[in-house]
Amino acid sequence: MDRLSWYIAMMSATGIAGAALIVFFTLDWYTWQAIVTAVVIGAIAGWPSAKLISQYIKRNDPLFNPPKRDGVLPDPSAPEV
């Protein structure tokens, strides 16, 4: 996974878990199992959604220009961001 999808994964997992928790509380399920279930749902669904969002952003961004690398290691003289 690339760096963008790591940041998006944190946000999407939190949003998905929060939405699941709101649904559980709306259905009058006020136990610790509801919180754990919402966290698990967020963790499982957060990674694939972040990957899809990251690919969508990079595919539709006209200014995105991925660097060409010859080897496995990145260029040490290249800027970090």
Long-range contacts (C-beta under 8 A, 24 or more apart in sequence): 1-47, 1-50, 1-51, 1-54, 2-54, 4-54, 4-57, 4-58, 5-50, 5-51, 5-53, 5-54, 6-50, 8-49, 8-50, 8-53, 8-54, 9-46, 9-47, 9-49, 9-50, 10-46, 11-50, 12-45, 12-46, 12-49, 12-50, 12-53, 13-42, 13-43, 13-45, 13-46, 13-47, 13-50, 14-42, 14-46, 15-42, 16-41, 16-42, 16-45, 16-46, 16-49, 17-41, 17-42, 17-43, 17-46, 18-42
